[in-house]
Amino acid sequence: MPDRDGLNRREFVKGAALTMAMLAGAEELRAAPPPAPPTAPQIPCGVIGLGARGREILAALGRLGAPVVGICDVYEPMLKRSKDAAPRATQYKDHRELLADKQVQAVFVATPTHQHKQIVLEATAAEKHVYCEAPLAHTIDEARDIARAGQGAKKVFQSGLQARCNMQALHVGRFVHSGALGHLAEARAQWHQKTSWRFAAPTPEREAQVNWRLKRETANGLIGEVGMHQLDIASLYLKAHPLAVSGFGAVTLYNDGRDVPDTVQCVAEYPNNVRVVYDATLTNSFDGAYELFLGSDAAIMLRDQRAWMFKEPDAGQLGWEVFARKDEMVIGNVAAGSGLQLGTGIALVADATKQLALGKQPGQVGTDVTKTSLYQAVDGFLHSCQKGERVFAKEPTQDDARPPLVPGPVEGFEATVVGIKANEAVLLGSKVVFQPEWFTL
C-alpha cells in the first residue's frame, strides 16, 4: 500500500529517509545501537562547534569508541547539551584553549562555514590532526587558505566530504567507471526536505548566530552547503570538474527576511556533453534525496547507503546480476493510475561478495545502513591519524588500480569552489563558466 508520500516500496522510503538524515544532521535522533567494544584507533579527540553537525560527530565518535577529551562552543547551553555524549571531556568556550590542551591530538571543526578559517589555521599551527567540515569556507580565498594550511600541515588534514568515504558510493563509482551503464548521457540529483532552516533563540544576537544559513554574507546557500556534496559525487564519477553551471533560485515559502533561496535548481555542464540537473528545496520532502546516473545500457540510483541498477531491455547480461537481490521500484500510486513503475532494481551492495562468501543468500544480502557516510568518514580520519597519513577510503582490491584516499585539502577545496560558484549562478539566475585559475592552489 502506498504511504502518504506516495512511495509504496518500503526500501525506497528507507533509503530516502537515511539520505535526508545524513544531510540534515539527524543521526543523533535515531535509537542508538547496543554498546560495542571500541573499533577505532584510540586517538584523543576534540570537537569545536556543537550544533547539529558537531553533535552528530560526537555520536559517531561514541559509536566508534573513540575518546573525546575536549569539546568547545561559544554558547554555554550547547556545552551542557553535549555533556552526555562526552561526559569525560573538558569543556571550553574558546577554541584556542582547546587547541592548547596537550591531550587533544585530533580536532573536528564543525562550526558554521564562515568561521572555519581561523580555527583551522590555528589547529594546523598547533600540530593537531584536523577534520574540517565541508564546504571548507564561505569564499574561495578563505577555502584556498585552509587548503594550503592543510597541504603544509605536519599532521593529517581531512575534508568533510563524507560521501567520498561512503563504501556504497564508492562501490557505485566502480560500476560507472567500468562502463556498465553504457554511454553515459546525463545525471540528476536532488535534496528535498520540509524544514525552514530557521531556529528560535533567546536573544537577537544568538538568533543571528544560529541562523547563519539564512544570510548570503555567511552561507553558500542550498547548493553550496548541501548540494555541493552531491555535485562532488558527480565530479568523482565523471572524473572532471564542471565546465559551467546555470542556476535559478527564489524564496518561495519562507518570506521571513532571509536572502538565501529556499528552492534552487541548477544544471552543471561536464565534458563530453554530460549534464547534471540538480534540484533542492526546503518546502517539500517528497522523494527525499538521491543521485541518478543514466546511460544507454542502464541507470543507477544512489540513496546514501542503498543503490540499484535498472537495466535497459536491450542491454547484455553482466553475469553477476543473476545472484543479486531484485527490488520492484515504484513511485506514486499505480493502482490509482497516478504512479510510475520504475522497473526492477538490481541491488548494488558494497560488500555483497563477502556476505555471499559467508553463506548468505542473495536475497539476504544488504548494506549495514547504520554505518552512515559520516560514521565512515570519522572512522577513516581516525585511522589516518593513527598511521600519520591519509588512508584508503576503501580496502584495495584487485579491481582497484588506485583506490581512493579519504578526501584531503585538494578535494575539499575543489568541491567548495564548485559549490560557491554554483550558488553564485543561482543568485544571479544566469550561467557561470568555470575558470581554471579558480581551482589553483
C-alpha positions as CSV (number, residue, x, y, z in Angstrom):
1,M,0.0,0.0,0.0
2,P,1.3,3.5,-0.8
3,D,2.1,5.8,2.1
4,R,1.3,9.5,2.4
5,D,4.3,10.5,0.3
6,G,3.2,8.1,-2.5
7,L,6.1,5.8,-2.2
8,N,4.9,2.2,-1.9
9,R,8.3,0.4,-1.8
10,R,9.5,0.3,1.7
11,E,13.1,0.0,0.7
12,F,12.7,3.2,-1.3
13,V,11.4,5.1,1.6
14,K,14.1,3.9,4.0
15,G,16.8,4.9,1.5
16,A,15.4,8.4,1.1
17,A,15.0,8.9,4.8
18,L,18.5,7.9,5.6
19,T,19.9,10.2,3.0
20,M,17.9,13.1,4.4
21,A,19.1,12.2,7.9
22,M,22.7,12.3,6.8
23,L,22.5,15.7,5.3
24,A,20.1,17.2,7.9
25,G,22.2,16.2,10.9
26,A,19.6,13.8,12.3
27,E,21.8,10.9,13.3
28,E,21.6,11.8,17.0
29,L,17.8,11.4,16.9
30,R,17.9,7.7,15.9
31,A,17.8,5.0,18.5
32,A,21.4,4.2,19.5
33,P,22.6,0.6,18.6
34,P,23.7,-1.6,21.5
35,P,27.1,-0.6,23.0
36,A,30.1,-2.3,21.4
37,P,33.8,-2.5,22.2
38,P,35.9,0.3,20.7
39,T,36.6,-0.3,17.0
40,A,38.5,2.8,16.1
41,P,42.1,3.8,17.0
42,Q,42.2,5.4,20.4
43,I,43.1,8.9,19.3
44,P,42.1,11.6,21.9
45,C,39.7,14.0,20.1
46,G,38.3,17.4,20.4
47,V,35.2,18.8,18.8
48,I,34.8,22.5,18.1
49,G,31.2,23.6,17.3
50,L,28.4,21.7,19.0
51,G,25.5,22.5,16.7
52,A,23.6,19.6,15.0
53,R,26.7,18.6,13.0
54,G,29.0,18.7,15.9
55,R,26.7,16.6,18.0
56,E,26.4,14.1,15.1
57,I,30.2,13.8,15.1
58,L,30.1,13.2,18.8
59,A,27.5,10.4,18.2
60,A,29.8,8.8,15.6
61,L,32.8,9.1,17.8
62,G,30.8,7.4,20.6
63,R,29.7,4.5,18.4
64,L,33.4,4.0,17.4
65,G,34.5,4.1,21.0
66,A,37.0,7.0,20.3
67,P,37.9,9.1,23.3
68,V,36.6,12.6,23.3
69,V,38.7,14.7,25.7
70,G,37.6,18.2,24.8
71,I,34.5,20.0,23.4
72,C,34.1,23.6,22.6
73,D,31.3,26.0,21.8
74,V,30.9,29.8,22.4
75,Y,27.3,29.1,23.6
76,E,27.2,27.5,27.0
77,P,23.9,25.7,26.6
78,M,25.4,23.8,23.7
79,L,28.2,22.6,26.0
80,K,25.6,21.4,28.5
81,R,23.5,19.7,25.8
82,S,26.6,17.8,24.7
83,K,27.8,16.7,28.1
84,D,26.1,13.3,28.0
85,A,27.7,12.5,24.6
86,A,31.2,13.4,26.0
87,P,31.0,13.0,29.8
88,R,34.8,12.9,30.3
89,A,35.6,15.9,28.0
90,T,36.9,19.2,29.3
91,Q,34.5,22.0,28.2
92,Y,35.8,25.1,26.5
93,K,34.2,28.3,25.3
94,D,37.3,29.4,23.5
95,H,38.7,27.1,20.8
96,R,42.3,28.4,21.5
97,E,42.1,26.9,24.9
98,L,41.1,23.5,23.5
99,L,43.9,23.7,20.9
100,A,46.4,24.4,23.8
101,D,45.3,21.1,25.5
102,K,48.1,18.7,25.1
103,Q,45.8,15.7,25.4
104,V,43.9,16.7,22.3
105,Q,45.6,15.1,19.2
106,A,42.8,15.4,16.6
107,V,40.3,18.2,16.1
108,F,36.9,18.2,14.4
109,V,35.9,21.7,13.1
110,A,32.1,21.8,12.9
111,T,31.4,25.5,13.4
112,P,29.4,27.5,10.8
113,T,31.1,27.6,7.4
114,H,32.2,31.2,7.6
115,Q,34.0,30.5,10.9
116,H,36.3,27.7,9.7
117,K,39.4,29.6,8.5
118,Q,40.9,31.0,11.7
119,I,40.2,27.8,13.7
120,V,41.7,25.5,11.0
121,L,44.8,27.7,10.6
122,E,45.3,27.8,14.4
123,A,44.7,24.0,14.7
124,T,47.2,23.1,12.0
125,A,49.7,25.5,13.6
126,A,49.2,23.7,16.9
127,E,50.1,20.5,15.0
128,K,46.7,18.8,15.6
129,H,45.2,16.3,13.1
130,V,42.3,18.3,11.6
131,Y,38.9,17.2,10.2
132,C,37.2,20.3,8.6
133,E,33.6,20.1,7.7
134,A,32.7,20.9,4.0
135,P,32.3,23.3,2.5
136,L,35.7,24.4,3.7
137,A,34.8,28.1,3.7
138,H,32.4,30.8,2.6
139,T,34.7,32.3,0.0
140,I,37.2,30.8,-2.5
141,D,40.1,32.8,-1.0
142,E,39.4,31.5,2.5
143,A,38.9,28.0,1.2
144,R,42.3,28.3,-0.6
145,D,43.9,29.5,2.7
146,I,42.5,26.5,4.5
147,A,43.6,24.0,1.8
148,R,47.1,25.5,1.7
149,A,47.3,25.1,5.5
150,G,46.1,21.5,5.1
151,Q,48.8,20.8,2.5
152,G,51.5,22.2,4.7
153,A,50.4,20.6,7.9
154,K,52.6,18.3,9.8
155,K,49.6,16.2,10.7
156,V,46.6,14.7,8.8
157,F,44.1,17.1,7.2
158,Q,40.8,15.6,6.1
159,S,38.0,17.5,4.3
160,G,34.4,16.7,5.4
161,L,33.3,15.2,2.1
162,Q,31.7,12.2,3.8
163,A,30.2,10.8,0.6
164,R,33.7,10.1,-0.7
165,C,34.2,7.8,2.3
166,N,30.8,6.0,1.8
167,M,31.6,2.4,0.7
168,Q,28.2,2.3,-1.1
169,A,29.0,5.4,-3.1
170,L,32.5,4.2,-4.0
171,H,31.0,0.8,-5.0
172,V,28.6,2.5,-7.4
173,G,31.5,4.5,-8.8
174,R,33.2,1.3,-9.9
175,F,30.1,0.4,-12.0
176,V,30.1,3.9,-13.6
177,H,33.8,3.7,-14.3
178,S,33.6,0.2,-15.7
179,G,31.2,1.2,-18.4
180,A,28.3,-0.9,-17.1
181,L,25.9,1.9,-17.8
182,G,26.9,2.0,-21.5
183,H,27.2,5.5,-23.0
184,L,26.7,7.9,-20.1
185,A,24.2,10.5,-21.2
186,E,23.1,12.6,-18.2
187,A,22.7,12.6,-14.4
188,R,20.2,14.0,-11.9
189,A,20.3,14.7,-8.2
190,Q,18.0,16.2,-5.6
191,W,17.6,17.1,-2.0
192,H,14.1,17.7,-0.7
193,Q,13.2,18.3,3.0
194,K,10.4,20.3,4.6
195,T,12.3,22.5,7.0
196,S,12.7,26.2,7.4
197,W,16.4,26.3,8.4
198,R,15.3,28.9,11.0
199,F,15.9,28.3,14.7
200,A,14.5,30.2,17.7
201,A,16.9,31.7,20.2
202,P,16.6,33.6,23.5
203,T,18.3,36.8,22.3
204,P,18.6,38.6,18.9
205,E,22.4,38.1,19.0
206,R,22.1,34.4,19.4
207,E,19.3,34.2,16.8
208,A,21.6,35.9,14.3
209,Q,24.4,33.4,15.2
210,V,22.3,30.2,14.9
211,N,20.6,31.3,11.7
212,W,23.8,31.9,9.7
213,R,22.5,29.7,6.9
214,L,19.8,32.3,6.0
215,K,22.3,35.1,5.1
216,R,24.4,35.4,1.9
217,E,27.2,37.0,3.8
218,T,27.7,33.9,5.9
219,A,26.4,30.9,3.9
220,N,26.7,29.3,0.5
221,G,23.0,28.6,0.1
222,L,21.3,25.2,-0.5
223,I,23.6,24.3,-3.5
224,G,26.8,25.4,-1.7
225,E,26.1,23.9,1.7
226,V,24.2,20.7,0.8
227,G,24.2,20.3,-3.0
228,M,28.0,20.6,-3.2
229,H,28.3,17.1,-1.7
230,Q,26.1,15.6,-4.4
231,L,27.8,17.6,-7.2
232,D,31.1,16.3,-5.8
233,I,29.9,12.7,-6.3
234,A,29.1,13.6,-9.9
235,S,32.6,15.0,-10.3
236,L,34.1,11.9,-8.7
237,Y,32.2,9.6,-11.1
238,L,32.8,11.7,-14.2
239,K,36.5,12.3,-13.2
240,A,36.2,16.1,-14.0
241,H,35.1,19.4,-12.7
242,P,32.1,21.1,-14.3
243,L,32.8,23.3,-17.3
244,A,29.9,25.7,-16.5
245,V,26.8,25.9,-14.3
246,S,23.5,27.6,-14.8
247,G,21.3,28.3,-11.8
248,F,18.0,29.6,-10.6
249,G,16.5,30.1,-7.2
250,A,13.9,32.0,-5.1
251,V,12.3,32.4,-1.7
252,T,9.1,30.6,-2.5
253,L,7.7,29.9,1.0
254,Y,9.7,31.4,3.9
255,N,9.3,35.1,3.4
256,D,10.9,35.9,6.8
257,G,13.6,38.3,5.7
258,R,16.1,35.8,4.6
259,D,18.1,36.5,1.4
260,V,19.0,32.9,0.7
261,P,16.6,31.0,-1.6
262,D,14.6,28.1,-0.1
263,T,14.3,26.4,-3.6
264,V,17.0,26.1,-6.2
265,Q,17.8,24.4,-9.5
266,C,21.0,24.3,-11.5
267,V,22.4,22.5,-14.5
268,A,26.1,21.6,-14.3
269,E,27.8,21.0,-17.7
270,Y,30.6,18.4,-17.7
271,P,32.9,17.2,-20.5
272,N,31.5,15.0,-23.3
273,N,28.2,16.8,-23.2
274,V,27.1,15.3,-19.9
275,R,24.8,17.5,-17.8
276,V,23.9,17.1,-14.2
277,V,20.5,18.5,-13.3
278,Y,20.1,19.4,-9.6
279,D,17.1,20.4,-7.6
280,A,16.8,21.2,-3.9
281,T,14.0,22.7,-1.8
282,L,13.2,23.4,1.9
283,T,9.5,23.5,1.1
284,N,8.6,19.8,0.5
285,S,10.0,16.4,1.4
286,F,8.7,14.3,-1.5
287,D,11.1,11.7,-2.8
288,G,13.9,12.7,-0.4
289,A,17.4,12.8,-1.8
290,Y,19.3,10.8,-4.4
291,E,21.8,10.8,-7.3
292,L,20.8,9.2,-10.6
293,F,23.1,8.4,-13.5
294,L,21.6,7.5,-16.9
295,G,23.4,5.5,-19.6
296,S,22.4,3.7,-22.8
297,D,22.5,0.3,-21.1
298,A,21.4,1.0,-17.6
299,A,20.7,3.6,-14.9
300,I,22.0,3.6,-11.4
301,M,20.2,5.3,-8.4
302,L,22.1,6.0,-5.2
303,R,20.4,6.8,-2.0
304,D,23.1,7.1,0.7
305,Q,23.6,3.5,1.8
306,R,21.4,1.9,-0.9
307,A,21.8,1.7,-4.6
308,W,20.1,0.0,-7.6
309,M,20.8,-0.6,-11.2
310,F,17.9,-0.5,-13.7
311,K,18.9,-2.2,-17.0
312,E,17.5,-1.4,-20.5
313,P,15.8,-4.3,-22.3
314,D,18.5,-4.4,-25.0
315,A,21.4,-4.5,-22.6
316,G,23.5,-7.6,-22.4
317,Q,23.9,-9.8,-19.3
318,L,26.7,-8.8,-16.8
319,G,26.9,-12.2,-15.3
320,W,26.8,-11.3,-11.6
321,E,23.3,-10.0,-11.7
322,V,21.6,-13.4,-11.5
323,F,22.9,-13.7,-7.9
324,A,21.8,-10.1,-6.9
325,R,18.7,-9.1,-4.9
326,K,15.9,-7.7,-7.0
327,D,13.6,-4.9,-5.8
328,E,10.4,-3.8,-7.6
329,M,10.6,0.0,-7.6
330,V,7.5,2.2,-7.8
331,I,6.9,6.0,-7.3
332,G,3.3,7.1,-6.7
333,N,0.0,5.1,-6.6
334,V,0.0,2.7,-9.6
335,A,-3.4,1.3,-8.6
336,A,-5.0,4.7,-8.8
337,G,-3.4,5.3,-12.2
338,S,-1.1,8.1,-10.9
339,G,2.0,6.0,-10.2
340,L,5.2,5.3,-12.1
341,Q,6.7,1.9,-12.4
342,L,10.4,2.3,-12.4
343,G,11.0,-1.4,-13.0
344,T,13.2,-4.0,-11.4
345,G,16.1,-2.5,-9.5
346,I,19.2,-4.8,-9.1
347,A,20.5,-4.1,-5.7
348,L,24.1,-3.0,-5.6
349,V,25.6,-3.9,-2.3
350,A,29.1,-2.7,-1.3
351,D,30.2,-5.9,0.5
352,A,28.0,-8.4,-1.3
353,T,30.8,-10.7,-2.3
354,K,32.0,-11.0,1.3
355,Q,28.4,-11.7,2.6
356,L,27.8,-14.3,-0.1
357,A,31.1,-16.0,0.9
358,L,29.9,-16.1,4.5
359,G,26.9,-18.2,3.3
360,K,24.1,-15.5,3.0
361,Q,21.6,-16.0,0.2
362,P,21.4,-13.2,-2.5
363,G,18.0,-12.1,-1.1
364,Q,19.5,-11.6,2.4
365,V,22.5,-9.5,1.3
366,G,22.3,-5.9,2.2
367,T,24.4,-2.9,3.3
368,D,24.7,-2.0,7.0
369,V,22.8,1.3,6.9
370,T,23.6,2.2,10.5
371,K,27.2,3.0,9.3
372,T,26.4,6.3,7.8
373,S,28.7,8.3,5.5
374,L,29.7,10.4,8.4
375,Y,30.5,7.4,10.5
376,Q,32.7,6.0,7.8
377,A,34.4,9.4,7.3
378,V,35.2,9.7,11.0
379,D,36.5,6.1,11.1
380,G,38.7,6.8,8.1
381,F,40.0,10.0,9.8
382,L,40.9,8.2,13.0
383,H,42.8,5.5,11.1
384,S,44.6,8.2,9.1
385,C,45.6,9.9,12.4
386,Q,46.9,6.5,13.7
387,K,49.0,6.0,10.5
388,G,50.1,9.6,10.2
389,E,48.9,9.9,6.6
390,R,45.7,9.6,4.6
391,V,44.5,6.0,4.4
392,F,42.4,4.4,1.7
393,A,38.7,5.3,1.8
394,K,38.0,1.6,0.9
395,E,40.1,-1.5,1.1
396,P,42.1,-2.0,-2.1
397,T,41.1,-4.9,-4.3
398,Q,42.4,-6.4,-7.5
399,D,39.9,-4.3,-9.4
400,D,41.3,-1.1,-7.9
401,A,44.5,0.1,-9.6
402,R,44.3,3.3,-7.5
403,P,41.7,3.0,-4.7
404,P,40.6,6.5,-3.4
405,L,42.1,8.0,-0.3
406,V,39.9,9.8,2.3
407,P,39.4,13.3,1.0
408,G,42.2,15.8,1.7
409,P,42.7,19.5,1.2
410,V,42.7,19.4,-2.6
411,E,39.4,17.5,-2.9
412,G,37.8,19.7,-0.2
413,F,39.0,22.9,-1.9
414,E,37.8,21.9,-5.4
415,A,34.4,20.8,-4.2
416,T,34.0,24.0,-2.3
417,V,34.8,26.1,-5.4
418,V,32.2,24.2,-7.3
419,G,29.6,24.8,-4.6
420,I,30.4,28.5,-4.3
421,K,30.2,29.2,-8.0
422,A,27.0,27.1,-8.4
423,N,25.5,29.3,-5.6
424,E,26.7,32.4,-7.5
425,A,24.9,31.2,-10.6
426,V,21.7,30.6,-8.5
427,L,21.8,34.0,-7.0
428,L,22.4,35.7,-10.4
429,G,19.9,33.5,-12.2
430,S,22.5,33.0,-15.0
431,K,25.4,30.9,-16.3
432,V,28.8,30.9,-14.8
433,V,31.7,29.5,-16.8
434,F,34.4,27.9,-14.6
435,Q,37.9,29.3,-14.9
436,P,41.0,27.0,-14.4
437,E,42.6,29.5,-12.0
438,W,39.7,29.2,-9.6
439,F,41.0,25.7,-8.8
440,T,44.6,26.7,-8.4
441,L,46.3,26.3,-5.0
